[in-house]
Amino acid sequence: MIARPFSRRFLLQGAGALSLSALPFGRARAAGSLTVGFIYVGPKDDYGYNQAHAQAAKALKGMPGIEITEEERVPETNAVEKTMESMINLDGATLLFPTSFGYYSPYLLAEAKKNPKIQFRHCGGLWSDKDPKNAGSYFGYIAQGQYLNGIVAAHASKSKKIGFVAAKPIPQVLNNVNAFLLGAQSVDPSITCQVIFTGEWSLAVKEAEATNALIDGGADVVTCHVDSPKVVVETAARRGAFVCGYHVDQSPLAPQKYLTGAEWNWLPIYKDFIASMQAGKVPQNFVRGGLADGFVKMSPYGPGVSEAARKNADAVKAEMLKGGYEIIKGPLKDNTGKEIVAAGKAYPEKAAELESTNYLVAGVKGSV
């Protein structure tokens, strides 16, 4: 017999015709408690996207009146529907956070329609007012963190070439690539950035290959937007390149080569949703925030960061904390020479136009 990790979706399948009330742990929760479900596409300790959410879930466990149920390694297939159903029917969850981008359509939408009394909130920018009212989305303006990464990277780079390992060319990823280079170019306009798309959110072999290719091409500072930056960070450090992190603090993986990193802070968002539920209110359907809102933070500076770099990045961060900071501003062209932002026009972090970014700015080597 092949052993496999415990999974509620397999238990629900196996229950078959059994009455759910006959199962040993159905909806038996403390009176008045709120059961919240978290679903992750990868492991909770991935040094990346999933860990950032899991850290917030762990912090919530100490709050009164809250029960947390979690499942990791749930693929972006109908498996996530089964996990959502099991959390609802077996655990009594009334607020679900399916955290991976690919969970939304059609899976979350289908479950929201089937379970109108359950609240679903998805991490991403996908909800619209045409979708079920018991669904919603949340996200952070982490491009601000990548802009600060770029400033620090520019101070550390000697080759004037920086690199970016990216998963897929969706708007959030493209915003991060663009912000990383624009931050660097605010220090030195001659700096360029090579981007390599792996095509997958998590594929260690391609991430290692991409990191090595960037360094072989001359990049001496690398960052990324993949689910787990662990391979990128360790590979870059092993090759002698500096690295800027993403999602969570990866400095333990490369203590001497880690410069800083753009991190999520999901706890305030989750607390807000939960507070609404506990007050008998419907949580917001569409929530966004950046550094000024506490949704994004920066990793501590590593030993490779100069005093000049710290002062430069800290000064820009102080401006970002005021809100409304403009990374994308004209005149600005994409890397094909097409004007994308006219002179005198700018997009602050909350601009709707950034939700549909489909370009790479001039100076980025790569294509969408």
Secondary structure, 3 states (H helix, E strand, C coil): CCCCCCCHHHHHHHHCCCCHHHCCCCCCCCCCCEEEEEECCCCCCCCCHHHHHHHHHHHHCCCCCEEEEEECCCCCCCHHHHHHHHHHHCCCCCEEEECCHHHHHHHHHHHHHHCCCCEECEECCCCCCCCCCCCCEEEECCHHHHHHHHHHHHHHCCCCEEEEEECCCCHHHHHHHHHHHHHHHCCCCCCEEEEEECCCCCCHHHHHHHHHHHHHCCCCEEEEECCCCHHHHHHHHHCCCEEEEEECCCHHHCCCCEEEEEEECCHHHHHHHHHHHHCCCCCCCEEEECHHHCCEEECCCCCCCCHHHHHHHHHHHHHHCCCCCEEEECCEEECCCCEEECCCCEEECCCHHHHHCCCCECCEECCC
